[in-house]
């Protein structure tokens, strides 16, 4: 599968608490790896505020540009959880109280704990398909190519595993890492040659410090395992030419 034919995705991380630094996002790394395994190329991630106009605009832009869009955050019971209403606006759909979602919530909570704030989590756009929540019952939903998920990592991950079968991806990405105690500057020319010789493979360079020594991790990625191996051999040759000793690492 060529890059032009690749199934693509974007992640929209919604929340003032992420932008302020009060909450550290853990969802992007998980989704990046999980989508790779599903044969879906994550092409863009955005962190945006709890602002209705920004959410609507971003959802509409991303759903036109990418095969799939995943939003995280903003579907809880409080006043600032506005993602569901904004996604409904983006699609021109009516937000309504979903009977199935309401039943799930009523079964999960004791009768005396059911209130309008909690039932708000059953409000989803007309035409949406629910995404099951095995942790605390409050569902997410899919509307078109947009998947609306919570921001709590443990819950988001459990829900993603349940929707994984809905994704029509291509070949999963294969990757290998060549690490060496050489600087990026020393190996840059050799890497450029390796990339030119293997244009269907992504070669990324990431510096590190281990035990006080500066080095570089060179990550080789593509859907084709044979192409990855051929490019990795070229990268190893570039490392040796730069005076380093290459070490293979997982992924």
Secondary structure, DSSP 8 states (H G I E B T S, - for coil): --GGG-EEEEEEEE-HHHHTTSS---HHHHHHHHHHHTTEEEEEEEEE-S-HHHHHHHHHHHHHHSSEEEEES--SSSTT--HHHHHHHHHT--EEE-HHHHHHHHHHS-GGG--HHHHGGGEEETT-EEE--TTTS--EEEETTEEEE-S-HHHHHHHHHHHGGG----S--EEEEEEES--HHHHHHHHHHHHHH-TTSEEEEEEEEETTEEEEEEEEEES-HHHHHHHHHHHHHHHHHTT---EEEE-
